[in-house]
C-alpha cells in the first residue's frame, strides 16, 4: 500500500479527528487510532503504548494545552 506524509498542526489534526468522530465508529475506528498513535509518538517519547483511544486523545489535548 502506498503511503503519504502530511504535516499538520495539532489543531488541524484535532479538527480531522473531530470530523471523523461524527462518522460511524466501525468505519473510522482504525483510522482514528492510527492518527492518535502517530501523533502521540511524535509529541512525546514517554507515553507508554497500549493506551485507549480516549487516553490518547487526552494526552494529545494536554500537550496542546487544551
C-alpha positions in Angstrom: 0.0 0.0 0.0 1.3 3.4 -0.9 1.5 6.0 1.9 1.8 9.8 2.1 3.2 12.0 4.8 1.3 15.1 5.9 2.4 17.9 8.2 -0.5 19.3 10.2 -0.7 21.4 13.4 -2.2 19.8 16.4 -5.3 21.9 16.0 -5.7 20.7 12.4 -5.3 17.1 13.5 -7.9 17.6 16.2 -10.3 19.1 13.6 -9.8 16.0 11.5 -10.4 13.7 14.5 -13.5 15.7 15.4 -14.9 15.2 11.9 -14.1 11.5 11.9 -15.8 11.3 15.3 -19.0 12.2 13.6 -18.8 9.2 11.3 -20.0 5.7 12.2 -17.4 4.2 14.6 -17.0 1.0 12.6 -15.9 3.0 9.5 -13.3 5.2 11.2 -12.0 3.5 14.3 -8.8 2.1 12.8 -8.0 5.5 11.1 -8.6 7.4 14.3 -6.4 5.0 16.3 -3.7 5.3 13.7 -3.7 9.1 13.7 -3.7 9.2 17.5 -0.8 6.7 17.8 1.3 8.6 15.3 0.5 11.9 16.9 1.3 10.7 20.4 4.6 9.2 19.3 5.7 12.5 17.7 4.7 14.6 20.7 6.3 12.6 23.5 8.6 9.7 23.9 7.5 9.0 27.5 4.0 7.8 26.6 3.6 4.1 27.2 1.9 2.1 24.5 -1.5 0.3 24.8 -3.5 3.4 25.8 -7.2 3.5 25.0 -8.3 5.9 22.3 -9.7 8.3 24.9 -6.4 8.3 26.9 -4.5 9.2 23.7 -7.0 12.0 23.0 -6.4 13.3 26.5 -2.7 13.1 26.2 -2.7 15.0 22.9 -5.1 17.6 24.3 -3.0 18.1 27.4 0.2 18.5 25.3 -1.7 21.1 23.2 -2.8 23.0 26.3 -6.5 22.3 26.0 
